Amino acid sequence: CDVNVWVVVSSGLEIKWCKGCKNFRPWAAFGDKGLATKCVRCRERQREKYALLKEEKEKARLSGKANGSSKVTTKSVTDD
């Protein structure tokens, strides 16, 4: 159902469900990726959110190394 495009008979408007907006949007709002499940606006918002999350994880990783709290694991190997 999330890849289908509906046509409003009275107006001829092509609409599609956006999983990001959780609403019907004009099919044109999906841009070049007409089969996508999210409109251009929601894909851009998701891209920005992912970039911020990635940046925060990188900062946390770097601050952990700077504080000397990086985790080191060792494994002992014994011969039987």
Secondary structure as the mmCIF struct_conf table of DSSP 4:
data_model
#
loop_
_struct_conf.conf_type_id
_struct_conf.id
_struct_conf.beg_label_comp_id
_struct_conf.beg_label_asym_id
_struct_conf.beg_label_seq_id
_struct_conf.end_label_comp_id
_struct_conf.end_label_asym_id
_struct_conf.end_label_seq_id
TURN_TY1_P TURN_TY1_P1 ASP A 2 VAL A 3
STRN STRN1 TRP A 6 VAL A 7
TURN_TY1_P TURN_TY1_P2 VAL A 9 SER A 11
STRN STRN2 GLU A 14 CYS A 18
TURN_TY1_P TURN_TY1_P3 LYS A 19 LYS A 22
STRN STRN3 ASN A 23 PRO A 26
HELX_RH_3T_P HELX_RH_3T_P1 TRP A 27 PHE A 30
TURN_TY1_P TURN_TY1_P4 GLY A 31 ASP A 32
TURN_TY1_P TURN_TY1_P5 GLY A 34 LEU A 35
BEND BEND1 THR A 37 LYS A 38
HELX_RH_AL_P HELX_RH_AL_P1 VAL A 40 ALA A 66
TURN_TY1_P TURN_TY1_P6 ASN A 67 GLY A 68
#
